[in-house]
Amino acid sequence: MTAEEDAGGLRILVADDHPLFRAALVHTLQAFTASGGALFEASSFASLVSTVTAQPELDLVLLDLNMPGAQGFSSLVYLRGERPALPVIVISSNDQPRTVSRAQEFGAAGFVPKSAPIAVLQNALRQVMAGGEWFPQDKATRSAEDAQFAEQLAQLTPQQFRVLMCIADGLLNKQIAYELGLAENTVKVHISAILRKLDCNSRTQAAVKVKALQPEGEGSGG
């Protein structure tokens, strides 16, 4: 029996907005989901949220950093807050040492560059599912500033995090209420709590903090 067959039965979510790359990942992961497992796909932050909500028994998420509706590491931070026991492996074309170290700081269990051979991904998956971590050897020193911000973000409820992402997208309170199906007064209460937890004086300052979640060198795809 192969190592992949030993790990069969996993329920894995592949979150990536590139259809071809997502299909390649799904094909690669089929051996890990044999014997009662399942593969799920998400192409945006919204579909990631809905899948995580609908599938409480997920074993692993493979996460692209750059998807519609996400701000860099925001989807990773959301997953760590919503499902802290669910391991996440970041799969990204941006493999700069600083990006790798920030992924670890914000709670990823592993980081695999999109340029890596399939064998590397398989090895990372095995190590993470065994309770370990997998990161490139040349990752940079982790940042105290990132650690502090990660702690602040961890204080947000899932709904507050969604409101924060809307603030970062420049939405007004009325638009946020419509987007999330909330009363406008509820949005105001959430924003007050968000500003307090992030130690911000204004929603503009909070939005600037969220923009800092964008990986260095990002812009052409995650």
C-alpha positions as CSV (number, residue, x, y, z in Angstrom):
1,M,0.0,0.0,0.0
2,T,1.4,3.4,-0.9
3,A,1.6,6.4,1.4
4,E,-1.2,8.1,-0.5
5,E,-3.4,5.1,0.0
6,D,-2.6,5.1,3.7
7,A,-3.8,8.7,3.8
8,G,-7.0,7.9,1.8
9,G,-10.4,9.1,2.9
10,L,-9.4,12.8,3.4
11,R,-11.8,15.6,2.7
12,I,-9.8,18.3,1.0
13,L,-10.8,21.8,-0.2
14,V,-8.8,23.2,-3.1
15,A,-9.1,27.0,-3.2
16,D,-7.7,28.6,-6.3
17,D,-9.1,30.9,-8.9
18,H,-7.2,29.4,-11.9
19,P,-9.4,26.6,-13.3
20,L,-6.5,24.7,-15.0
21,F,-4.3,24.8,-11.9
22,R,-7.2,23.8,-9.7
23,A,-8.0,20.9,-12.0
24,A,-4.4,19.8,-11.8
25,L,-4.4,19.9,-8.0
26,V,-7.7,17.9,-7.9
27,H,-6.2,15.3,-10.2
28,T,-3.1,15.0,-8.0
29,L,-5.1,14.7,-4.8
30,Q,-7.4,12.0,-5.9
31,A,-5.2,9.3,-4.4
32,F,-5.5,11.1,-1.0
33,T,-9.3,11.1,-1.1
34,A,-9.9,7.5,-2.0
35,S,-11.9,5.3,0.4
36,G,-14.7,7.7,1.4
37,G,-12.9,11.0,1.1
38,A,-14.0,14.0,-1.1
39,L,-12.5,16.9,-3.0
40,F,-14.2,20.3,-2.9
41,E,-13.3,23.4,-5.0
42,A,-13.5,27.2,-4.4
43,S,-12.6,29.9,-6.8
44,S,-13.2,33.0,-4.7
45,F,-13.2,34.1,-1.0
46,A,-17.0,33.9,-1.0
47,S,-17.1,30.3,-2.3
48,L,-14.3,29.4,0.2
49,V,-16.5,30.7,3.1
50,S,-19.6,28.9,1.9
51,T,-17.7,25.6,1.4
52,V,-16.0,25.8,4.9
53,T,-19.4,26.6,6.4
54,A,-21.2,23.7,4.6
55,Q,-18.4,21.2,5.2
56,P,-17.5,21.0,8.9
57,E,-15.6,17.7,8.5
58,L,-12.9,19.1,6.2
59,D,-9.4,17.7,6.9
60,L,-7.2,20.1,4.8
61,V,-7.3,23.2,2.7
62,L,-4.9,24.0,-0.1
63,L,-5.1,27.7,-0.5
64,D,-4.1,30.2,-3.2
65,L,-3.4,33.6,-1.7
66,N,-4.7,35.6,-4.6
67,M,-8.5,35.0,-5.2
68,P,-11.4,37.4,-5.9
69,G,-12.7,38.9,-2.6
70,A,-9.5,38.2,-0.7
71,Q,-6.7,40.6,0.4
72,G,-3.5,38.6,0.3
73,F,-3.3,36.6,3.5
74,S,-6.9,37.5,4.5
75,S,-8.3,34.2,3.5
76,L,-5.7,32.4,5.5
77,V,-6.4,34.6,8.5
78,Y,-10.1,33.9,8.1
79,L,-9.6,30.1,8.1
80,R,-7.4,30.2,11.2
81,G,-10.1,32.2,13.0
82,E,-13.0,30.2,11.8
83,R,-11.5,26.7,11.9
84,P,-8.3,26.9,14.0
85,A,-7.8,23.1,14.0
86,L,-8.1,22.8,10.2
87,P,-4.6,22.7,8.6
88,V,-3.9,24.9,5.6
89,I,-1.2,24.6,3.0
90,V,-0.6,27.7,1.0
91,I,0.0,27.1,-2.7
92,S,1.4,30.3,-4.3
93,S,3.5,31.5,-7.2
94,N,4.9,34.2,-4.9
95,D,7.5,32.2,-3.0
96,Q,9.7,35.0,-1.8
97,P,11.1,34.2,1.6
98,R,9.1,37.1,3.2
99,T,5.9,35.7,1.8
100,V,6.7,32.2,3.1
101,S,7.5,33.5,6.6
102,R,4.3,35.6,6.7
103,A,2.2,32.5,5.7
104,Q,3.7,30.7,8.7
105,E,3.1,33.7,11.0
106,F,-0.5,33.9,10.0
107,G,-1.1,30.2,10.7
108,A,-0.4,28.1,7.7
109,A,0.8,24.5,8.3
110,G,2.8,24.5,5.0
111,F,3.8,26.4,2.0
112,V,4.4,24.9,-1.5
113,P,5.4,27.1,-4.5
114,K,3.3,26.5,-7.6
115,S,6.5,25.8,-9.4
116,A,7.3,22.8,-7.2
117,P,7.2,19.3,-8.5
118,I,4.2,17.2,-7.7
119,A,6.3,15.0,-5.4
120,V,7.0,18.1,-3.2
121,L,3.3,18.7,-2.8
122,Q,2.6,15.1,-2.0
123,N,5.4,15.1,0.6
124,A,4.1,18.4,2.2
125,L,0.6,16.9,2.4
126,R,1.8,13.8,4.1
127,Q,3.8,15.7,6.6
128,V,1.0,18.1,7.4
129,M,-1.6,15.4,7.8
130,A,0.8,13.6,10.1
131,G,0.6,16.7,12.4
132,G,3.8,18.4,11.2
133,E,4.7,21.4,9.0
134,W,6.3,21.8,5.6
135,F,8.0,25.0,4.6
136,P,10.9,25.7,2.2
137,Q,14.2,25.7,4.0
138,D,15.2,29.3,3.1
139,K,12.2,31.0,4.7
140,A,12.9,34.5,6.2
141,T,12.8,35.4,9.9
142,R,9.3,35.9,11.2
143,S,8.2,39.4,12.0
144,A,7.1,40.7,15.4
145,E,4.8,43.1,13.6
146,D,3.1,40.3,11.7
147,A,2.7,38.3,14.9
148,Q,1.0,41.2,16.7
149,F,-1.4,41.8,13.8
150,A,-2.2,38.1,13.6
151,E,-3.1,38.2,17.3
152,Q,-5.4,41.2,16.7
153,L,-7.1,39.6,13.8
154,A,-7.6,36.4,15.8
155,Q,-9.8,38.4,18.2
156,L,-12.3,39.1,15.4
157,T,-15.4,36.9,15.1
158,P,-16.0,35.4,11.6
159,Q,-18.7,38.0,10.9
160,Q,-16.5,40.9,12.0
161,F,-13.8,39.5,9.7
162,R,-16.2,39.6,6.8
163,V,-17.1,43.2,7.6
164,L,-13.4,44.1,7.8
165,M,-12.9,42.7,4.3
166,C,-15.8,44.8,3.0
167,I,-14.2,47.9,4.6
168,A,-11.0,47.1,2.9
169,D,-12.9,46.9,-0.4
170,G,-14.2,50.5,0.2
171,L,-17.8,49.6,0.8
172,L,-20.1,51.9,2.8
173,N,-22.1,50.7,5.7
174,K,-25.3,50.4,3.7
175,Q,-23.4,48.4,1.0
176,I,-21.9,46.1,3.7
177,A,-25.3,45.5,5.2
178,Y,-26.7,44.5,1.8
179,E,-23.6,42.3,1.0
180,L,-23.8,40.4,4.2
181,G,-27.5,40.4,4.9
182,L,-27.2,42.5,8.0
183,A,-29.0,45.5,9.5
184,E,-27.1,48.7,9.0
185,N,-27.0,49.3,12.7
186,T,-25.5,45.8,13.2
187,V,-22.8,46.8,10.8
188,K,-22.0,49.9,12.8
189,V,-21.7,47.8,16.0
190,H,-19.3,45.4,14.2
191,I,-17.2,48.2,12.9
192,S,-16.9,49.7,16.4
193,A,-15.7,46.3,17.7
194,I,-13.3,45.9,14.8
195,L,-11.7,49.3,15.3
196,R,-11.3,48.6,19.0
197,K,-9.7,45.1,18.5
198,L,-7.4,46.3,15.8
199,D,-6.4,49.4,17.8
200,C,-7.5,51.7,14.9
201,N,-9.0,55.2,15.1
202,S,-10.9,55.0,11.8
203,R,-12.1,52.6,9.2
204,T,-9.5,54.1,6.8
205,Q,-6.8,53.1,9.2
206,A,-8.3,49.6,9.4
207,A,-8.4,49.3,5.6
208,V,-4.7,50.3,5.4
209,K,-3.8,47.6,7.9
210,V,-5.7,45.0,5.8
211,K,-3.8,46.1,2.7
212,A,-0.6,45.2,4.5
213,L,-1.8,41.6,4.3
214,Q,-0.9,41.7,0.6
215,P,2.3,39.7,0.0
216,E,5.4,41.6,-1.2
217,G,5.8,41.5,-5.0
218,E,2.1,40.4,-5.5
219,G,0.2,41.7,-8.5
220,S,0.4,39.1,-11.2
221,G,-1.3,36.2,-9.5
222,G,-1.1,34.3,-6.2
